[in-house]
Amino acid sequence: MARSKRSTPEINAGSMADIAFLLLIFFLVTTTMDVDTGIARKLPVLDDTQEPEDMQGNARNIYEVYVNKRDKLLVEDLEIEIDDLREGAKSFINNRGVNPESSDSPDKAIISLINSRGTSYEMYISVQNELTAAYNELRNEESIKKYSVKYSELPKSKQKEIRKIYPMKISEAPPGEF
């Protein structure tokens, strides 16, 4: 029997590149990218003429906040709930020398934050939020008292004045084991 020499049929691959490109565009357009968020902190500008600030100060001007590996919050060696941290920090910062156990003035008040290595990220962020909120509330109260306007609505020059009254001094130590 005679065999005919037929060629093997080929698949036309000319449009394969177009299809792959369209699929790539489709997935790029429909995929959402997670954006990492962080804590907005403005670091002070290093000025050669400025002397480094003494962070030790008087022991009564330091508000010690510890978060252990079980996410328990210890403030001045007393266990408190996260909901009470903001008010505790506000009363410490705004003491103005009334209570001998708290800060002399808002510009001398330092919050010392120490986290354990086992502290959860959620607890770390919650503590940071509460401490920042304490400063924001104090600045807002001072702004309303002084200018009858919220802090966020003040011009930059007036905001700077309020920040001088309530400077945010949060000292964060490296995580430890406790």
PyMOL commands that set and color helices and strands:
alter all, ss='L'
color gray80, all
select helices_A, chain A and resi 16-30+59-61+82-93+121-147+151-153+156-165
alter helices_A, ss='H'
color red, helices_A
select strands_A, chain A and resi 62-67+73-75+78-80+110-115+170-172
alter strands_A, ss='S'
color yellow, strands_A
deselect
rebuild
show_as cartoon
